[in-house]
Amino acid sequence: MYKYDDVDQSLVQERSAQFAGQVIRRLKHQISEEEFKPLRLQNGLYLQRHAYMLRVAIPYGMLSSTQLRTLAKIAKNYDRGYGHFTTRQNIQFNWIDLQEAPLILEELAAVQMHAIQTSGNCIRNITSDPFAGVAADEYVDPRPICELLRQWSTLHPEFAFLPRKFKIAVNGAMEDRTVLLCHDVGIELKQAIDGPLLASIYAGGGMGRTPMLAELIKTDLPWHDLPAYLTALLRVYNLHGRRDNIYKARIKILIKALGVAEFARQVEEEWTHTQLTYAPWSEDDWQRVAQHFTKPPYKHLPKRSFEELALQIDVQERIAFLRWLERNVREHQTPGYSSAILSLKPHGTHAPGDATAEQMSAIANLADRYSFGELRVTHEQNLVLADVETNRLIELWREAKGLGLALSNIGLLTDIIACPGGDFCSLANAKSIPIAKAIQEQFDHLDYLHDIGEISINISGCINSCGHHHVGNIGILGVDKDGEEWFQITLGGARGYEAAIGKVIGRAFLAGEIPDVIDRLITVYIQQRQEGEQFIQAVRRLGLEPFKKAAYAHDEKVGASS
């Protein structure tokens, strides 16, 4: 993974020291909260419902075991013993004391981490495929491009005060595991054999109160032209983007207003100027960062089938192990290796995506023993050990099971994506965490979950859609009605290159109704599915009406009885 050079290290250390001085001035009331707000947001510090929240960047989702141990230490010493991994491959700490925030930044800087540009109207953390560099379906490893983009965008003076926050995702594989079309800019990389590395640019995606999917505006862009082209794109956005209305300030609104063709034309026109004044990336730039993304010292191992592996354990354990292999293990580029997903979704005390300090320390140990000291964060709020010897999967599974991290529910109904919601966020209308827990408890039966098969549930506590409810096969949105929490259901959302925005099925439900509503929706699917048909495919074939009728069946019964 990427290692800081002297410039990187000096930058984060100087920023940490600068922020320490700003905090002292705030604590001494030498500056007001209004004056302090933009300063703290530039360092990822939010003022939430109960305390400050610090969002720490995990660039393109990659972590070392040393960095994860530092996050565990921060959770233990400065928070309430846990951290929350987000859909954008960051981690958030929800109970931060302001005077301790600079100390946290110091500790982060010591392990090449920071919170710069995790907030504010700037280019946020660059996200990518959690299986980058190891995925069997990969065209090209996107991480060098991600790192070049990180360096290009960090503290970029021209784009420090955009009309609104700006998010970029990069994918280099056949399957989109980045939610590419839901970002302000999505970059799809492809490389023909012995051909140049080219990029397709999608622009105008985003969730929130006006969900939109990004549109293709440029194909076959040479990789070294990315900084000039993206500069042109951002200049057009900076010029025309709304600054008078926060709800209409995202680039998706601008593209809808101008039209895709006109927006693309203006970017092309601006690009003719930026190409003359903006240096393209060179082969030296590529080599400077790509040297950090070389393959680890893999052994020459025979390819092992999962069936062969499962025969090595007792019959009593075999079914559970095979389920874990099916749901939590992915094919690797290198023979004899696999990638394993550790689930952060068991129902219990914490929210989906939460990991305790003890768990983080234990996972760091697993990374050292099984995956060359590295791990990744997924959009779905789980963690990945990317380079596990296939013949050691049994050993890893048993250790992970002992830590409560081996639940074989990846991609299943209880692998819920959820924002922190009203338990923490001052913007939220409703609580997300209790809804997620209630659904997980309702469907706490692995046989049934595996029978239901692939399905995504996304929960957001407000219209800002941090839980990406719009693209869940089943989306749940918290809304406020006269001071009471209600939840709206959408159906038909999807991620990937076939991304779709879900449609609202009708009136909202009270919190206590949601688990039974989900149960009724699943029952319709089970009763009417065709052979091998997934939930989203059944929704597309059947339409919303049978699901809507089932969801509100209780209303009809109540009406008939009264």
Summary of the structure (lengths in Angstrom):
residues: 562
radius of gyration: 23.4
end to end distance: 64.9
largest distance: 76.4
contacts: 1971
relative contact order: 0.09
helix: 44%
strand: 19%
